């Protein structure tokens, strides 16, 4: 990582922390079975992970859930191979500012919606997606465990850095099914 990019990331993390401190939302621990609305964030740079996330979205919709998603691709122009819709958006470098904050015009409706669950599948820690997770009004935010963002998520699932999206999704399914509505969850450690 270059010097300039490092400064941009540090500035982004600073502003993220500052802006997310004032976010108010109705928190509620929600298991996957009881959730009716789900927001999903994911890194769209890996085609295999993107396909897996799309299959997961289809699985959730088949279960009767209303699902919206935002992927992030660190390019200026969206490739023709990526299909978007009102429920499945893709964020590019064109929609983020110099310190990686997504444009509110692009993410405004997504962060305002009070999803029952926000699943942050951003296992590679792309700052624009973390920004969206932080600004989201979702009732229950689920993400990968990290000390840096302990206050951001209501449920954190710890997985090794080497683990794949498939492994992470399997753990999300397992542990989110185990949660009882209203339980006092914070961190779930994988075996």
C-alpha positions, 0 to 999 in steps of 0.5 A: 500500500502506497503512502498516499493511499495509506493517508486516505485510509487513515483519513477515512477511518477518522471520519468514519469514527466521527460520523458513526458516533452520532448514528441512532438506531433501534437495536435488536438482536435478530436471528436469521429465521425471524428476519423479514428484511436483510441488507447485504454488503460485499466485496465484488472484486472476486467473481467467485465470491460475488456468485456465491453472494448472489446465490445466498441472496436467492436463498434468502429470497426463496425463504421469503425475505426482502433482500437488498445488497450493495457490492463494492468494486475498486474500479472507476467504471463498472464492467459490463459483466456486472448486472445491477438492479434496484435491489442489487447495486454496485459501488465503484470508485466513482461513487466514493470521495477521496477518503473512500466515503460513499456518496450519500446520493448513492447509498442514502436509501440503503442506510436509511432503511431499518433492515432487521439484519445487515449482513456485512460480508465484507471480509476483505475490509473495504472501507466504503462498505464499512462506511455503509455498515456504520451509517446503516439504521439496521436493527441488527448488524452482523460482521466479521470480528475485528477489534477496530470496529467493536462498536459497529456490529451487534454480532461479530463472527470470528474467522481466520483471515485465510478463510473464504467467503463460503466459509464465512457465509456458512458460519453466518448461517449457523450462528445466526440460526442459533441466536434467539430473538432478544439474546445478548450477543456480541461476539461469536467465535468459530470452532 
